[in-house]
Amino acid sequence: MSDRLDLILDLTRRLSGLVEQEIALIEARQPQRLAALEDERTRLALLYAREMQAAKSDPASVRKAGPERLRQLRDETAAFNAALDRHQRLIARVRRVSEGIVKAVADEAARQRTPKTVYGASGTTYGRPGAAPIAINQKI
């Protein structure tokens, strides 16, 4: 079981490091670089899930690792969960900002497409197209 526990500890540390790297890229406003980490993140997550399931199916062998090793696993898992929580909050914040920008652009485009009501010489109102170009900066 020591081999399995060593593998779980290693995977937990590597996943934590990857999550921290993703956080750094998002905070540096370089989300396009996240795609390069996707394969490694998927591979590590699958391995982690497989090893955790195997450990869960044989809890007695996990307990045999000793209290110090189990404390180490709990500490690493707590650090990993903290990194995941921070990552999730950051992603949610970025999503809200992005959605707000898209909504603002859509609202402005709709406002500009709405005909402006003006008065004619006879005092009646009529709509006049009020289209105007808008530009979108793709770098956020």
Backbone bond lengths (Angstrom), bond angles and torsions (degrees), N, CA, C in turn:
res aa  C-N    CA-C-N  psi(-1)  N-CA   C-N-CA  omega(-1)  CA-C   N-CA-C  phi
1 M - - - 1.452 - - 1.521 111.16 -
2 S 1.304 116.14 -24.21 1.456 119.22 179.76 1.524 110.69 -58.16
3 D 1.335 115.90 -38.09 1.461 119.42 178.22 1.527 110.96 -63.23
4 R 1.317 116.24 -43.48 1.470 120.21 179.81 1.531 109.76 -65.15
5 L 1.313 117.44 -44.88 1.467 120.70 179.80 1.526 110.50 -62.96
6 D 1.334 116.82 -40.75 1.468 120.19 176.23 1.522 110.66 -60.53
7 L 1.338 116.12 -42.12 1.465 120.33 179.57 1.529 110.81 -65.32
8 I 1.319 116.74 -42.92 1.474 120.11 179.17 1.527 110.19 -63.67
9 L 1.312 117.29 -42.90 1.468 120.26 177.20 1.526 111.02 -60.94
10 D 1.314 116.29 -44.86 1.461 120.28 179.58 1.532 111.33 -62.95
11 L 1.328 116.83 -45.29 1.469 120.23 179.14 1.527 111.48 -63.31
12 T 1.330 116.00 -39.71 1.461 119.92 179.19 1.523 110.64 -62.91
13 R 1.318 116.66 -44.93 1.471 120.45 178.55 1.529 111.28 -63.72
14 R 1.317 116.38 -43.08 1.467 119.64 -178.84 1.523 111.49 -66.89
15 L 1.326 117.36 -40.07 1.463 120.35 176.50 1.523 111.03 -65.40
16 S 1.325 117.11 -40.67 1.472 120.40 177.03 1.521 110.31 -60.16
17 G 1.318 116.30 -44.98 1.466 120.54 178.65 1.520 112.05 -61.97
18 L 1.319 116.52 -39.75 1.465 120.89 179.29 1.525 110.98 -66.49
19 V 1.318 116.64 -41.64 1.467 120.79 178.17 1.527 109.65 -63.65
20 E 1.318 117.48 -42.88 1.471 120.57 177.76 1.530 110.96 -62.91
21 Q 1.323 116.42 -37.26 1.468 120.48 177.55 1.529 110.14 -64.77
22 E 1.327 117.17 -41.66 1.466 120.65 177.32 1.526 110.98 -63.55
23 I 1.314 116.67 -41.43 1.467 120.63 178.07 1.523 110.03 -60.00
24 A 1.321 116.40 -43.94 1.468 120.66 179.71 1.527 110.82 -62.08
25 L 1.327 117.47 -40.49 1.475 120.37 179.47 1.529 110.99 -66.25
26 I 1.314 116.59 -40.93 1.468 119.66 179.58 1.526 109.94 -66.16
27 E 1.333 116.52 -44.75 1.457 119.64 179.56 1.521 112.18 -65.67
28 A 1.343 116.91 -28.17 1.464 121.13 177.49 1.536 111.16 -84.05
29 R 1.321 115.80 5.77 1.472 122.65 -179.48 1.531 112.10 57.52
30 Q 1.339 114.41 46.07 1.461 121.49 177.20 1.532 110.25 -127.68
31 P 1.333 117.77 51.91 1.467 119.66 -176.22 1.527 113.46 -63.48
32 Q 1.312 117.22 -22.15 1.465 119.89 179.33 1.527 111.66 -63.60
33 R 1.324 117.71 -21.94 1.465 121.46 179.72 1.528 112.76 -81.39
34 L 1.337 117.12 -8.07 1.461 120.88 178.56 1.527 111.59 -65.22
35 A 1.302 117.25 -31.66 1.467 121.02 -178.15 1.522 111.54 -59.12
36 A 1.317 117.38 -32.45 1.463 120.93 -179.55 1.530 111.80 -67.49
37 L 1.330 117.65 -20.56 1.464 121.73 -179.03 1.528 112.75 -95.00
38 E 1.314 116.86 -8.25 1.465 121.09 -171.83 1.528 113.45 -60.63
39 D 1.314 118.42 -46.12 1.471 120.65 -178.76 1.522 111.55 -62.11
40 E 1.326 116.50 -44.16 1.465 120.27 -179.95 1.523 110.58 -66.02
41 R 1.320 117.16 -40.34 1.463 121.16 179.44 1.529 110.20 -62.88
42 T 1.314 116.88 -43.77 1.462 121.22 179.29 1.523 110.90 -64.36
43 R 1.317 116.80 -45.09 1.468 121.67 -179.32 1.532 110.87 -61.28
44 L 1.324 116.49 -48.05 1.462 120.42 -179.68 1.524 111.72 -65.27
45 A 1.316 116.95 -39.98 1.470 120.30 -179.75 1.524 110.95 -64.62
46 L 1.315 117.20 -40.54 1.466 120.24 178.42 1.529 111.21 -65.65
47 L 1.322 116.51 -43.51 1.466 120.21 177.57 1.530 110.70 -62.31
48 Y 1.313 116.32 -43.56 1.462 121.63 179.80 1.527 110.09 -60.50
49 A 1.320 116.62 -47.80 1.470 120.51 -179.63 1.527 110.72 -61.78
50 R 1.319 117.17 -41.62 1.465 121.07 179.70 1.532 110.97 -63.34
51 E 1.328 116.52 -46.48 1.463 119.96 -178.66 1.522 112.13 -68.35
52 M 1.315 117.58 -37.49 1.462 120.58 177.94 1.528 110.47 -66.49
53 Q 1.330 116.88 -38.58 1.464 120.38 177.77 1.527 110.14 -65.00
54 A 1.325 117.37 -42.16 1.462 121.34 178.44 1.537 110.40 -63.51
55 A 1.328 116.91 -40.82 1.470 120.54 178.93 1.526 110.21 -67.55
56 K 1.314 116.66 -37.51 1.464 121.24 179.89 1.536 110.69 -66.49
57 S 1.314 117.07 -33.31 1.462 120.20 -178.57 1.531 112.00 -74.90
58 D 1.341 117.41 -14.58 1.464 121.11 179.07 1.536 109.78 -135.53
59 P 1.341 117.31 68.44 1.472 120.25 -175.03 1.527 113.83 -64.02
60 A 1.325 117.63 -28.75 1.470 119.76 -179.26 1.523 110.57 -62.75
61 S 1.311 116.96 -39.68 1.462 119.14 -179.38 1.531 111.24 -69.80
62 V 1.308 117.02 -28.52 1.465 120.49 177.38 1.528 109.66 -68.72
63 R 1.332 116.02 -42.64 1.465 120.25 -179.97 1.531 111.87 -63.76
64 K 1.316 116.58 -26.66 1.470 120.78 -179.72 1.528 112.08 -68.81
65 A 1.306 117.01 -14.02 1.470 120.38 -178.62 1.525 111.56 -66.59
66 G 1.319 117.71 -20.67 1.455 120.58 178.37 1.512 112.51 100.77
67 P 1.322 115.80 154.82 1.468 120.13 -175.36 1.535 113.91 -63.83
68 E 1.313 117.79 -35.89 1.468 119.93 -179.06 1.530 111.38 -65.94
69 R 1.328 115.66 -43.99 1.476 119.67 179.75 1.529 110.66 -67.01
70 L 1.325 116.63 -38.16 1.463 119.56 178.55 1.530 110.69 -67.44
71 R 1.334 117.48 -38.09 1.464 120.51 175.90 1.524 110.03 -62.12
72 Q 1.328 115.54 -41.71 1.458 120.38 178.51 1.531 110.71 -61.35
73 L 1.328 116.48 -42.63 1.464 120.18 177.95 1.526 110.91 -64.37
74 R 1.336 117.17 -42.05 1.467 120.10 178.00 1.529 110.81 -62.32
75 D 1.327 117.19 -42.54 1.468 120.78 179.91 1.526 111.50 -63.62
76 E 1.322 116.21 -44.79 1.474 120.32 179.66 1.524 110.97 -65.57
77 T 1.329 115.90 -39.07 1.465 120.21 178.86 1.527 110.52 -67.15
78 A 1.328 117.59 -39.22 1.470 120.88 177.54 1.529 110.60 -63.25
79 A 1.329 116.95 -41.79 1.473 120.63 178.11 1.529 110.36 -64.59
80 F 1.322 116.15 -40.70 1.468 121.11 178.62 1.526 110.17 -63.03
81 N 1.329 117.15 -46.42 1.469 120.73 179.57 1.524 111.81 -63.57
82 A 1.328 117.13 -37.10 1.466 120.44 177.07 1.533 110.37 -64.22
83 A 1.319 116.63 -42.00 1.475 120.48 177.94 1.528 110.23 -64.27
84 L 1.327 116.94 -41.16 1.470 120.29 178.43 1.522 111.68 -63.81
85 D 1.330 116.97 -40.74 1.470 120.60 178.20 1.530 110.73 -62.24
86 R 1.314 115.58 -44.84 1.470 120.06 179.07 1.528 110.48 -63.02
87 H 1.322 116.42 -42.22 1.472 122.62 178.62 1.530 110.01 -60.82
88 Q 1.325 116.23 -46.08 1.454 120.67 -178.94 1.533 111.62 -62.86
89 R 1.330 116.89 -42.92 1.473 120.27 178.38 1.527 110.89 -63.64
90 L 1.322 116.37 -40.52 1.457 120.57 -179.73 1.529 110.67 -65.72
91 I 1.323 116.96 -44.38 1.464 121.04 178.50 1.532 110.24 -61.94
92 A 1.313 117.40 -42.53 1.471 120.76 178.81 1.524 110.71 -62.08
93 R 1.331 116.81 -41.10 1.467 120.24 179.46 1.526 110.90 -65.62
94 V 1.325 117.25 -43.45 1.466 121.05 178.76 1.529 109.95 -62.93
95 R 1.331 116.51 -41.25 1.469 120.46 179.44 1.527 110.61 -61.93
96 R 1.344 116.79 -44.65 1.472 119.63 179.42 1.527 111.30 -61.61
97 V 1.322 116.84 -41.81 1.466 120.63 179.24 1.525 109.73 -64.20
98 S 1.328 116.74 -46.59 1.470 120.89 -179.28 1.520 111.10 -61.33
99 E 1.328 116.04 -44.93 1.461 119.64 178.91 1.522 111.14 -63.89
100 G 1.323 116.88 -36.56 1.466 120.42 177.59 1.520 111.62 -64.79
101 I 1.322 116.43 -39.85 1.466 120.40 178.34 1.521 110.21 -65.40
102 V 1.326 116.69 -46.87 1.470 120.30 179.78 1.523 110.18 -60.89
103 K 1.345 117.11 -42.54 1.466 119.95 178.86 1.525 111.19 -63.72
104 A 1.322 117.53 -41.99 1.465 120.54 179.41 1.522 111.16 -62.39
105 V 1.329 116.85 -41.89 1.465 120.67 178.60 1.528 109.99 -65.40
106 A 1.332 116.96 -44.71 1.470 120.43 179.42 1.524 111.25 -63.21
107 D 1.337 116.68 -41.94 1.463 119.93 178.57 1.526 111.07 -63.14
108 E 1.322 116.47 -41.92 1.474 119.80 179.52 1.523 110.75 -65.92
109 A 1.330 116.66 -41.03 1.465 119.70 178.68 1.526 110.34 -63.72
110 A 1.331 116.65 -42.33 1.471 120.23 178.19 1.526 110.91 -64.29
111 R 1.336 115.91 -40.98 1.462 119.37 178.97 1.517 111.12 -61.63
112 Q 1.328 116.18 -40.76 1.456 119.89 -178.33 1.528 112.01 -73.60
113 R 1.330 117.34 -25.50 1.472 120.16 178.35 1.515 111.93 -80.66
114 T 1.315 117.28 -22.69 1.457 121.35 -178.79 1.527 108.51 -67.72
115 P 1.327 115.45 127.84 1.469 117.25 -179.56 1.524 111.55 -61.99
116 K 1.311 114.79 138.65 1.455 120.19 176.56 1.533 107.45 -83.01
117 T 1.294 114.96 135.73 1.459 119.51 179.81 1.523 108.46 -90.85
118 V 1.328 115.05 124.22 1.473 120.45 178.57 1.520 109.08 -128.83
119 Y 1.313 115.34 159.99 1.455 120.65 178.47 1.524 109.44 -92.03
120 G 1.334 114.39 138.14 1.451 119.74 176.57 1.522 110.75 -90.70
121 A 1.317 116.52 -179.89 1.464 122.44 -178.28 1.521 111.83 -61.82
122 S 1.339 116.67 -28.72 1.465 119.59 -178.62 1.524 112.55 -88.05
123 G 1.332 117.06 0.54 1.456 120.26 179.48 1.520 112.99 90.97
124 T 1.316 118.16 -0.62 1.467 120.57 177.93 1.529 109.02 -88.82
125 T 1.299 114.95 156.80 1.457 118.94 179.36 1.519 110.30 -97.90
126 Y 1.300 114.93 150.58 1.463 120.12 174.07 1.523 107.37 -149.59
127 G 1.349 114.82 155.44 1.456 119.53 -179.59 1.509 111.64 -87.65
128 R 1.279 114.87 141.50 1.458 120.98 177.54 1.521 106.71 -124.13
129 P 1.314 117.64 131.11 1.461 118.27 179.67 1.524 110.05 -60.03
130 G 1.314 114.62 136.45 1.454 119.30 -178.18 1.519 111.79 -119.54
131 A 1.309 116.90 36.02 1.468 120.12 -177.26 1.523 110.75 -66.43
132 A 1.306 114.59 139.37 1.460 120.77 176.53 1.537 106.86 -145.78
133 P 1.292 116.30 145.13 1.467 118.06 -178.60 1.538 111.04 -69.91
134 I 1.325 114.64 147.79 1.467 119.26 171.99 1.513 107.42 -127.30
135 A 1.306 115.00 154.51 1.476 120.39 178.88 1.523 108.71 -120.19
136 I 1.315 115.74 145.05 1.462 121.00 178.67 1.520 107.47 -119.05
137 N 1.309 115.92 124.61 1.453 121.08 175.14 1.527 107.19 -86.97
138 Q 1.328 117.62 116.95 1.465 121.46 -175.40 1.515 112.55 -76.26
139 K 1.295 119.20 -12.23 1.467 121.61 179.37 1.524 107.79 -93.15
140 I 1.314 115.46 115.84 1.465 120.53 -178.44 1.502 107.65 -106.37
